[in-house]
């Protein structure tokens, strides 16, 4: 117990060193493998957010460059927002033509037709291309799982030299 002087400083909960949600809620201690580019040969995404992250690491192995997220405000400025259709996730730039493209992210390509139309999206970026009916998909589908395998093989062959 401290006597006299200034009171102990109170650390705000969101300040570095403050109490985390893991601590406050006494969450279970489990090992969660952190994402690392060198793990792409055996890493699998668990959410669409993971697919975004994987695309960020692998985009140099594709014909596309990430431009920005497709917010409602941006889509309104472009004249592309509609209340009656699902909005795309992002805008990509085609490296071969420098054209802007509407893009959607999904874990599996078969999930795309559940809430999107192929005419509203130029590129579907997914982890796994499992759709049997390709007519329900946009004209371009990027399967990151296949690209990750190639990138891992290339990285391994480069490091063996």
N, C-alpha and C positions, 0 to 999 in steps of 0.2 A: 504494500500500500504506500502510495506516495503522499508525502506530507508537504504542504505549501507549494509555491511555484505555480507554473502554468498547468492547466489540465492536460491529460493525454489527448493527442490529436485524434479526431474521428476520421477514419478513412471512408470516403464515400463508396457505396457498394460497387460502382462501375469504374472506380479509379484503379490503376495498377496496384495490385496487392490487396484489393478489397475482396470481399466474400464473393465467390463465384456461384452460379446457379448449381453447379455440381455439388458444392459444399452445402449451400442452403437447403437443397432438397435431398441431401444425402444419397445421391445417385450411386448405383452399383459400380464398383471398380471392375472394369473389363478392359481387355486390350483392344484398341481400335487402331488398325494399321493406318498410319497417315499416308495421304496421297504423296507419291514421289514419282517423277517421270520415269525413273529407272525401274519402277514396279509395273509399268504398263504391260509387260508381257504376261503378267498373271493377276493384275488388278481388275476388278469389275466395278462399275458404278452401281450405287444403290438408289440414286435419285437423278432427276433431270439436272439438278445443280451439278452433280458429278459429271454429267455429260458435257455441260458447259465448260467445266474445268479441263476435262480431257481434250475438248476441241481447242482450247487455248494453248495447250501443250503441243497438240498435233497439227495445228492449222498449217504449218510450213510444209506438211506432207500432203496438203490438199490444194485445190485450185482456188481456195477461198480465204479471204482475210476478214476477221471480225471487225465490224465497223462500230456498232452500238446496239443497245437493247431497243426494242420497238415499244416504247412507252405510248400510252394513250395520247399524250400531248404531241409527241412526234408524229404519230399516225394522223392526228387531226391536221397538223401543219401540211402533211403530204397529201391530204385529201383521201387517205386510205382507211380511215376509221369508220367502222359500221357497228351499230348496236346489235345487229342481228347475225353477226358472224364472229368467230373466235379470232383474236388478234394474234399475229405471228410473234415469236419470241425475240427476234433480232433482225438486224440488217447486216448482210455480208457484202463484201466486194469481190466480184469475180476477177481473179488476177489476170485472166486471159483477155478480158474485154473491158475491164474497169467499170463495169456496170454494177449498180446497187441491186441487191437481191433480197427478197423477203425470205426469212429462214425460220424454221421451227425445230425445236429439240424434242426428242422422245427417247426413252430407253429402248423401245422396240419399234420398228417401222409399222407393225400391225396396229399400234395404238393411234397412229395419225388419223385414220378415217373416223375415229370415235368423236372428234370435235373439230375437225378441219376439212376443208375442201381443197383438192389439188390446184384449182385455179387461183387460190388466194396465197399460195406459197411457192417460191421458186426452188428452194432447197430444203430437204429434210435431213437433218443431222441426227443420227441415232447411234446407239452403241451396237445394236444387232439388227440386221435387216432380215426379218422373218416373215414379211408380208407375202402371201401367196398371190393376191390380186394387185399387181403393180399399177393397174389403171386407177386405183384409188389413192395413189401417191403422187407427189409433185414430180416434175420431169427429172430432177436430180436427187439422188439419195446417197448420202455419205455414211458409210458404215465405219464407225471409228474403231470397232474391234479389229477389223481387218487391217486398217491403217496402223493401229497400235502394234499388231504382230509384225508388220513390215518394218516399222520404225525400230522395234526392239531387235529384230534380226540385223538391221543395218547398223545399229549401235554396237551390237555384239561383234559383228565382223570388223567394224572400225577399231574397236578396242583390242582385237586380236592381232592387229598389224603392228 
